[in-house]
């Protein structure tokens, strides 16, 4: 059965029948239900609007009660000449009408237009993402795309990133990077200060060389040319010990079809250095060695599996000499070498492990995937004896393993290979930058544990500076629970010892706290105190137990205390479950990023889904909220666009609620002076135009264009991202602060003009205290104050901001003079009854003094509080702006030094000494799968050696149907992969073979 993602090998064509389609496909089974995603700020806005509506009802009830009391106590005295108009016949009925009148008058406190304005701002933010040239990939001709407009500010609050590996972090391209042969290391090239390395040209030396192969160290090529025996034996091993199939459609044009990209890279390296694998049969391997064709007899393949971590072949050369070639992990191969290799073992181990030799960083530290190579000569007697034992043990897996152990001993070390699983451009820098922004990255991959760990080191998620890396690999619930608890206890122990050296005074209560925590569940507050020093690696079977109901808290508590988490051998459904687990137990914004169909469920589950348009189709892109072509663009999406969007939205909401309360609450104070009669303070046209014309464009311009620091500074200081994670810029506390400021402003706007104008007179001696003059003065003061306030809130001025702010203020005066003109009054006396009031009011010096005093009383306290906060408790953005101002304008040494200090905050980790002195780790990783040795030696995957099939695939199905037993059917129609080795023998009648490239377990 060919599952989705499988690739046919050595097969020109085949007949197929679709078995699973539609909702039965693996993609649909793992996708889960589609969820509607909403920003957390939307939920907050809904709550605040309900609160405001409740506040409106309370105000109206209070004013209605005031109307009833006033009508009963005071209004009854005026019934003779000011009787109630029908149908009002009592103070209760009057209060009822007053309630609904005030609902109409004060309804502007409820921000109905808020949602429209928010969507306009989000649309603009999405447009900025789509048009960002720094997120455009010229190689793919692909720009970033915002596929939704509802999550822009969520990008500024992300705490957890869940990433796929293959195609997202890596390009899934393997390059033969370095090697160690007989104690000499090859492949080291000078760094940027040295001369630029020159790529080797293998064509003159080897006509069969792959033109795409890239290598720079010419000393290795010279060693091959001069005939160094160790070097030639090294590449001979690489050309023989593998399961690669070769296809030569034309002379010299070789195409290798490998089960894993690792093997393809190794065989291609041997090909370029003169040892060319040409073809194979079930019993032979044909190569071209230094231009001379050589055919080896393939005696046995000791296949690879995850427990053995190595594979071997036994071949007989044309001279009749039998030799075993083996490649595998250094952790298992070095202990099987002959004792005479000890000196070479020490040198090769230094090359492999995380040591520094003459300032050169070695293979494991560089994140390269390493394999160790060795050989052993066998006599005819040894081979005959072992072959008999092997045939007897073929049916039993345990016995087969013991037989392998018997032959793979006392080997001679040749050296080691180092392959680079090529990362996408900028992956290391992006992960490091996101880590400095307090964003935790989890890698959820279907790859094996060794491969996942190797990539973790390669992209700097895991570093040798970490205090410890924990591996959870239990096969039962109890084992996994014990491993998780042991990891937490170890974290506590290491943190306690480190903190004890710094703070002895706290240890009295700290010891009890730590010791108590080892006996009971560790709270998230405790784990947060030592997060950032540890990493966690979880295997697939262990993760299945960790996701069970009673294990969730254990897993989340331990994992969230770590700086990085890697989950390997994970199914698509488990990816979504891990994301859902964090959403359930942590009040944090999650982001999932992937490039394939197996990432769709994870992308849909996270708060924000990002799809990478790579080589695995566009399923992830179609299911995502944002898409681009390179992982490195994620830093700009979050640290620039996300942070700006969150900042802009928070300042927009703060100002929007503030101006609405400042505008509306003036009516509330006026009610106490108009007998609660529901009379408005302002002209009716001013009430209509205030939110539409006078204040709509300035706040939109601020919400669209405002920024506290530039995009370069946002990336230079990733700590600027943390306020969004902590939701500091707009929350319920900030809401009540802006409401208090709005109420204070409304009081100043009403009572200051009321107090200054109550006894004021015009230059002619006539009283100035009339309703229309008071209304114009209050409205003018309101527009000036809110315009000055938004000018203070705007930290980044564009031409559009200037036009919107000062244009709106100017439009107020133009419209007011027009509405109060004689011409409009003659057109409609009932509607334009403020005729000439603007001219007469604004011509009075007392009015302008009142406006200046009102503006000062409203704005000066705001300026004073901001100045005190900037001096006593400055935010990082304030400091960054100050440093930038000093550097750009004054160019003083102090400023440059300060800027340098801040720049180095994000790079301290680079020069920090390792906390794990003397630690050595293996760089082994090999994405090979078990069963291909049996497949090759049986000839089932070679068309010329497999028996002919029935001409009709229907006949084949009928044969299967009438077979005597299901066991015999399985043996006849599928490859036997239960054994990990084979000796060339009988051929079986099998259909076309297939090989899955998918890393994920079914």
WOLINGI-V411794 format. One record per run of one state. SS is the DSSP state (hx for helix, st for strand, lp for the rest). FROM is the first residue (numbers start at 1). TO is the last residue. If there is no record, write none. Layout:
BEGIN
SS;FROM;TO + SS;FROM;TO
END
This chain:
BEGIN
lp;1;5 + st;6;8 + lp;9;21 + hx;22;24 + lp;25;25 + hx;26;31 + lp;32;39 + hx;40;73 + lp;74;74 + hx;75;78 + lp;79;90 + hx;91;109 + lp;110;113 + hx;114;130 + lp;131;132 + hx;133;135 + lp;136;136 + st;137;137 + lp;138;141 + st;142;142 + lp;143;144 + st;145;146 + lp;147;152 + hx;153;156 + lp;157;157 + st;158;163 + lp;164;165 + st;166;166 + lp;167;169 + st;170;181 + lp;182;183 + st;184;186 + lp;187;217 + hx;218;225 + lp;226;228 + hx;229;240 + lp;241;244 + st;245;250 + lp;251;252 + st;253;257 + lp;258;260 + hx;261;272 + lp;273;274 + st;275;280 + lp;281;283 + st;284;289 + lp;290;291 + st;292;302 + lp;303;309 + st;310;316 + lp;317;321 + st;322;328 + lp;329;329 + hx;330;336 + st;337;337 + lp;338;338 + hx;339;352 + lp;353;355 + st;356;357 + lp;358;359 + st;360;361 + lp;362;368 + st;369;378 + lp;379;379 + hx;380;393 + lp;394;396 + hx;397;407 + lp;408;410 + st;411;423 + lp;424;426 + hx;427;436 + lp;437;439 + st;440;444 + lp;445;448 + hx;449;458 + lp;459;467 + st;468;472 + lp;473;476 + hx;477;502 + lp;503;506 + hx;507;519 + lp;520;523 + hx;524;528 + lp;529;533 + st;534;538 + lp;539;539 + hx;540;546 + lp;547;548 + hx;549;559 + lp;560;563 + st;564;567 + lp;568;571 + hx;572;585 + lp;586;588 + st;589;594 + lp;595;596 + hx;597;605 + lp;606;607 + st;608;612 + lp;613;618 + hx;619;623 + lp;624;625 + st;626;628 + lp;629;632 + hx;633;671 + lp;672;683 + hx;684;694 + lp;695;695 + hx;696;705 + lp;706;710 + hx;711;716 + lp;717;717 + hx;718;725 + lp;726;731 + hx;732;757 + lp;758;760 + st;761;761 + lp;762;766 + st;767;767 + lp;768;770 + hx;771;793 + lp;794;798 + hx;799;819 + lp;820;821 + hx;822;827 + lp;828;836 + hx;837;842 + lp;843;844 + hx;845;872 + lp;873;875 + hx;876;890 + lp;891;892 + hx;893;911 + lp;912;923 + st;924;924 + lp;925;931 + hx;932;938 + lp;939;952 + hx;953;961 + lp;962;965 + hx;966;973 + lp;974;980 + st;981;982 + lp;983;993 + st;994;996 + lp;997;1002
END
